[in-house]
Amino acid sequence: MKRILKSKHFIPICYSLFFISVFVVFFYSSFPEEAVKQRMIYEIGKRTPLTVEIKNVSISPITRITAYGVNLYKDKELFLVVDEWSGSPSLLYLIINKLKVPFEANLYGGGAEGTLFYDLKNNKITKAEGKIENGIDIGKISAIPEVLGGENSLVQGVLNGDFSLEFSSQPKGDINLTINDLMVKGVKIAGGFPLPDFGKMQSSFKSHIEKGVTKVDELKFKGSKIDLTLSGTMPLLWQITKHGTIDLSVSLKADRDVGRTITGLLSAFLATQRDGSLGGKIIGTISRPEIVKQVVNNR
């Protein structure tokens, strides 16, 4: 320690560290936060089909940006609300003209964390990866009833999962989600037929993205009253609207009470399979699906 203190480089190093610290504190305390907020609004509006409102933005050492009260709109309808979003750009990536931004977000009673990769040369996000944890309450997402086709639709549950996406000319990646304690009420299909009360369910969504669509490996809803599995294609999740095109195969099993309701409701649309389940296809759009009777060879 004495040797370090007596070194001829010790005093210059201390001065350098002192002035760097003063510069960083001054830079972030005087940085125009309103300009950063307007830039974020501009970039989101330019790069996505969304418009955004941000209540305020704060910047703190070192290179940590936090946005509060972020409201995202699609077609002038409220799409997503983020209470707080924080990102910490990695300056080392600037050497290769890229920006790596680890982030955290608090929304709908839960949270998400991950990393965004931004190409500075082409001004676009090239990759996003992360996980949703601490349980996002989907019942608070106002866009869901609108997508399902009615303000009286009720969807509740706790969402978790992970994702890894690349945004090239042909997006690709994987999305895996689970919903615990899922309840669905007031949803109508096939031109206005109301679905019965299925009680609490567990749901899982396993998918991969290729050729501009989401390939659904499995979309499952399972509870004491119902076991429903869908697979096929649907729009990219960030592009879903009530006009989004779907093509999904259906396999459905239900208990006696729900089964009677569904059989009476959908017998003209679904075919009875070898194992006693009902099967068919759902095609058309999310708000106006068409159910096509189709026999599936059960294995």
C-alpha positions as CSV (number, residue, x, y, z in Angstrom):
1,M,0.0,0.0,0.0
2,K,2.8,2.4,0.9
3,R,4.5,1.7,-2.4
4,I,1.3,2.6,-4.2
5,L,0.9,5.9,-2.2
6,K,4.5,6.9,-3.0
7,S,4.2,6.1,-6.7
8,K,4.7,9.2,-9.0
9,H,1.5,8.1,-10.9
10,F,-0.7,8.1,-7.8
11,I,-1.6,11.8,-7.7
12,P,-2.3,12.2,-11.5
13,I,-4.5,9.1,-11.3
14,C,-6.4,10.6,-8.4
15,Y,-6.9,13.9,-10.2
16,S,-8.1,12.0,-13.3
17,L,-10.6,9.9,-11.4
18,F,-11.8,13.0,-9.6
19,F,-12.5,15.0,-12.7
20,I,-14.1,12.0,-14.5
21,S,-16.5,11.6,-11.5
22,V,-17.3,15.3,-11.5
23,F,-18.0,15.2,-15.3
24,V,-20.3,12.2,-15.0
25,V,-22.3,13.7,-12.2
26,F,-22.5,17.1,-14.0
27,F,-23.4,15.4,-17.3
28,Y,-26.3,13.4,-15.9
29,S,-27.6,16.1,-13.6
30,S,-27.8,18.5,-16.5
31,F,-28.8,16.2,-19.3
32,P,-32.0,17.3,-21.1
33,E,-34.4,14.6,-19.9
34,E,-37.3,16.1,-21.9
35,A,-35.2,15.6,-25.1
36,V,-34.6,11.9,-24.2
37,K,-38.4,11.4,-23.6
38,Q,-39.3,12.9,-26.9
39,R,-36.6,10.8,-28.7
40,M,-38.1,7.6,-27.1
41,I,-41.6,8.6,-28.3
42,Y,-40.3,9.4,-31.8
43,E,-38.4,6.1,-32.1
44,I,-41.3,3.9,-30.9
45,G,-43.7,5.7,-33.2
46,K,-41.3,5.3,-36.2
47,R,-40.2,1.7,-35.6
48,T,-43.5,0.1,-34.4
49,P,-47.2,0.3,-35.2
50,L,-47.7,1.8,-31.8
51,T,-47.9,5.3,-30.4
52,V,-46.7,6.1,-26.9
53,E,-47.2,8.5,-24.1
54,I,-44.5,8.8,-21.4
55,K,-45.2,10.7,-18.1
56,N,-41.5,11.5,-17.4
57,V,-38.0,10.2,-17.8
58,S,-35.1,10.3,-15.4
59,I,-31.4,9.7,-16.1
60,S,-28.9,8.7,-13.4
61,P,-25.3,7.5,-13.3
62,I,-24.1,5.6,-15.0
63,T,-26.1,5.5,-18.3
64,R,-29.3,4.3,-16.6
65,I,-32.5,5.6,-18.2
66,T,-35.9,5.2,-16.4
67,A,-39.3,6.0,-18.0
68,Y,-42.4,6.2,-15.8
69,G,-46.0,6.0,-16.8
70,V,-45.6,4.5,-20.3
71,N,-48.9,4.1,-22.2
72,L,-48.7,2.3,-25.6
73,Y,-51.6,2.7,-28.1
74,K,-52.5,0.8,-31.2
75,D,-55.1,2.2,-33.6
76,K,-55.8,4.9,-30.9
77,E,-56.8,2.2,-28.4
78,L,-54.8,1.6,-25.2
79,F,-52.7,-1.5,-25.9
80,L,-50.3,-1.8,-23.0
81,V,-49.4,0.1,-19.8
82,V,-45.9,0.0,-18.3
83,D,-45.6,1.5,-14.8
84,E,-41.8,1.8,-15.0
85,W,-39.1,0.8,-17.5
86,S,-35.4,1.0,-16.8
87,G,-32.6,0.4,-19.3
88,S,-28.8,0.6,-18.9
89,P,-27.0,0.8,-22.3
90,S,-23.7,-0.9,-22.5
91,L,-21.3,1.6,-24.0
92,L,-18.7,-1.0,-25.0
93,Y,-21.1,-2.1,-27.8
94,L,-20.8,1.4,-29.4
95,I,-17.4,0.3,-30.7
96,I,-19.1,-2.0,-33.2
97,N,-21.9,0.5,-33.9
98,K,-24.4,-1.4,-31.8
99,L,-26.2,-0.8,-28.5
100,K,-26.9,-3.5,-25.9
101,V,-29.6,-2.4,-23.4
102,P,-30.4,-4.7,-20.4
103,F,-33.8,-3.7,-19.2
104,E,-36.3,-4.2,-16.4
105,A,-40.0,-3.4,-16.6
106,N,-42.8,-3.3,-14.0
107,L,-46.3,-3.8,-15.4
108,Y,-49.7,-5.2,-14.3
109,G,-48.5,-6.2,-10.9
110,G,-45.6,-8.3,-12.3
111,G,-42.3,-7.7,-14.0
112,A,-40.1,-8.5,-17.0
113,E,-36.4,-8.4,-17.6
114,G,-34.1,-9.0,-20.5
115,T,-31.9,-7.4,-23.2
116,L,-32.5,-5.4,-26.3
117,F,-29.9,-5.1,-29.1
118,Y,-30.1,-2.0,-31.3
119,D,-28.3,-1.5,-34.6
120,L,-27.2,2.2,-34.6
121,K,-26.3,2.1,-38.3
122,N,-29.7,1.0,-39.4
123,N,-31.6,2.5,-36.5
124,K,-33.6,-0.6,-35.5
125,I,-33.9,-3.2,-32.8
126,T,-32.3,-6.4,-34.1
127,K,-32.9,-8.8,-31.1
128,A,-34.9,-9.0,-27.9
129,E,-34.7,-11.7,-25.2
130,G,-35.9,-12.0,-21.7
131,K,-38.3,-13.5,-19.2
132,I,-41.6,-12.5,-17.6
133,E,-41.6,-13.2,-13.9
134,N,-43.4,-12.3,-10.7
135,G,-46.7,-12.9,-12.4
136,I,-48.3,-10.4,-14.7
137,D,-52.0,-10.0,-14.1
138,I,-53.6,-10.4,-17.5
139,G,-56.9,-9.3,-16.2
140,K,-55.6,-5.8,-16.0
141,I,-54.7,-5.7,-19.7
142,S,-57.5,-3.7,-21.3
143,A,-56.6,-4.8,-24.9
144,I,-57.5,-8.4,-24.3
145,P,-61.4,-8.0,-24.2
146,E,-61.1,-5.8,-27.4
147,V,-59.1,-8.6,-29.2
148,L,-61.7,-11.2,-28.1
149,G,-64.4,-9.1,-29.6
150,G,-66.3,-7.5,-26.7
151,E,-66.0,-5.3,-23.7
152,N,-68.0,-7.7,-21.6
153,S,-65.4,-10.5,-22.1
154,L,-63.5,-11.3,-18.9
155,V,-60.1,-12.9,-18.8
156,Q,-58.1,-13.4,-15.6
157,G,-54.8,-15.2,-14.8
158,V,-51.2,-14.9,-13.9
159,L,-48.7,-14.8,-16.8
160,N,-45.0,-16.0,-16.8
161,G,-42.6,-17.1,-19.5
162,D,-39.6,-16.4,-21.7
163,F,-38.9,-15.2,-25.2
164,S,-36.0,-14.8,-27.7
165,L,-36.7,-12.9,-30.9
166,E,-34.7,-11.7,-33.9
167,F,-36.1,-8.9,-36.0
168,S,-34.6,-9.4,-39.4
169,S,-36.5,-9.1,-42.7
170,Q,-38.0,-12.5,-41.7
171,P,-38.4,-12.4,-37.9
172,K,-37.6,-15.6,-36.0
173,G,-37.4,-16.9,-32.4
174,D,-39.3,-18.7,-29.7
175,I,-42.0,-17.6,-27.2
176,N,-43.0,-19.8,-24.3
177,L,-45.7,-18.7,-21.9
178,T,-47.8,-20.1,-19.1
179,I,-50.9,-18.8,-17.4
180,N,-51.9,-20.0,-14.0
181,D,-55.4,-19.7,-12.5
182,L,-56.9,-18.8,-15.9
183,M,-60.6,-17.9,-16.1
184,V,-62.4,-17.0,-19.3
185,K,-66.0,-15.7,-19.3
186,G,-68.2,-13.8,-21.7
187,V,-66.2,-14.9,-24.8
188,K,-68.2,-15.5,-28.0
189,I,-67.2,-17.5,-31.0
190,A,-68.6,-18.7,-34.3
191,G,-70.6,-15.6,-35.1
192,G,-71.8,-14.9,-31.5
193,F,-72.1,-18.2,-29.7
194,P,-71.2,-17.7,-26.0
195,L,-68.6,-20.1,-24.5
196,P,-69.7,-21.8,-21.2
197,D,-67.9,-21.3,-17.9
198,F,-64.9,-23.6,-17.9
199,G,-63.8,-22.8,-14.3
200,K,-60.1,-22.3,-13.4
201,M,-57.6,-23.6,-16.0
202,Q,-53.9,-23.8,-16.6
203,S,-52.7,-22.6,-20.0
204,S,-49.4,-23.1,-21.9
205,F,-48.3,-21.5,-25.1
206,K,-45.3,-23.0,-27.0
207,S,-44.4,-21.4,-30.3
208,H,-41.7,-20.4,-32.7
209,I,-41.7,-17.7,-35.3
210,E,-40.8,-18.1,-38.9
211,K,-41.8,-16.7,-42.3
212,G,-43.7,-13.8,-40.8
213,V,-46.1,-15.9,-38.7
214,T,-46.3,-17.5,-35.3
215,K,-46.2,-21.3,-35.6
216,V,-48.1,-22.5,-32.6
217,D,-46.7,-25.9,-31.5
218,E,-49.2,-26.1,-28.6
219,L,-51.7,-23.8,-27.1
220,K,-53.3,-25.7,-24.3
221,F,-56.1,-24.9,-21.8
222,K,-56.6,-27.6,-19.2
223,G,-58.8,-27.7,-16.1
224,S,-61.3,-29.9,-14.3
225,K,-64.0,-29.2,-16.9
226,I,-62.1,-29.0,-20.1
227,D,-58.9,-30.1,-22.0
228,L,-58.4,-28.0,-25.2
229,T,-55.4,-28.1,-27.4
230,L,-54.8,-26.0,-30.5
231,S,-51.9,-25.9,-33.0
232,G,-51.2,-24.2,-36.3
233,T,-50.5,-20.6,-37.3
234,M,-51.5,-17.1,-36.0
235,P,-50.2,-13.6,-36.5
236,L,-47.0,-12.4,-34.9
237,L,-47.9,-11.6,-31.3
238,W,-46.9,-7.9,-31.5
239,Q,-49.1,-7.6,-34.6
240,I,-52.2,-9.2,-33.3
241,T,-55.5,-7.4,-33.9
242,K,-59.1,-8.6,-34.1
243,H,-58.5,-8.9,-37.9
244,G,-55.5,-11.2,-37.5
245,T,-55.6,-14.4,-39.6
246,I,-55.6,-17.7,-37.8
247,D,-55.5,-21.4,-38.9
248,L,-55.6,-23.7,-35.9
249,S,-56.3,-27.4,-35.5
250,V,-58.5,-28.2,-32.5
251,S,-58.7,-31.1,-30.1
252,L,-61.3,-30.8,-27.3
253,K,-62.4,-32.9,-24.4
254,A,-64.9,-31.8,-21.7
255,D,-66.7,-33.1,-18.7
256,R,-70.4,-34.0,-18.9
257,D,-71.9,-30.6,-18.1
258,V,-69.6,-28.6,-20.3
259,G,-69.6,-31.4,-22.9
260,R,-73.4,-31.2,-23.3
261,T,-73.2,-27.4,-23.8
262,I,-70.4,-27.7,-26.3
263,T,-71.8,-30.6,-28.1
264,G,-75.1,-28.8,-28.6
265,L,-73.3,-25.6,-29.5
266,L,-70.5,-27.0,-31.7
267,S,-71.7,-30.4,-33.0
268,A,-72.3,-28.9,-36.4
269,F,-68.8,-27.6,-36.4
270,L,-66.6,-30.2,-34.7
271,A,-66.3,-33.9,-35.6
272,T,-66.1,-36.7,-33.0
273,Q,-62.7,-38.4,-33.0
274,R,-61.8,-42.0,-32.2
275,D,-61.0,-41.2,-28.6
276,G,-64.3,-39.4,-28.0
277,S,-62.9,-35.9,-28.3
278,L,-64.1,-33.3,-30.7
279,G,-61.9,-32.1,-33.5
280,G,-61.8,-29.6,-36.3
281,K,-60.1,-26.4,-37.4
282,I,-60.5,-22.7,-36.7
283,I,-59.8,-20.4,-39.6
284,G,-60.6,-16.8,-40.4
285,T,-59.8,-13.9,-38.1
286,I,-59.5,-13.6,-34.3
287,S,-62.8,-11.7,-33.9
288,R,-64.7,-13.7,-36.6
289,P,-63.4,-17.2,-36.6
290,E,-64.9,-20.0,-38.7
291,I,-64.9,-23.5,-37.3
292,V,-64.5,-26.3,-39.9
293,K,-65.5,-29.9,-39.2
294,Q,-62.5,-32.2,-39.7
295,V,-61.9,-35.7,-38.5
296,V,-58.4,-36.2,-37.0
297,N,-56.8,-39.7,-36.8
298,N,-56.1,-40.1,-33.1
299,R,-53.0,-42.1,-32.3
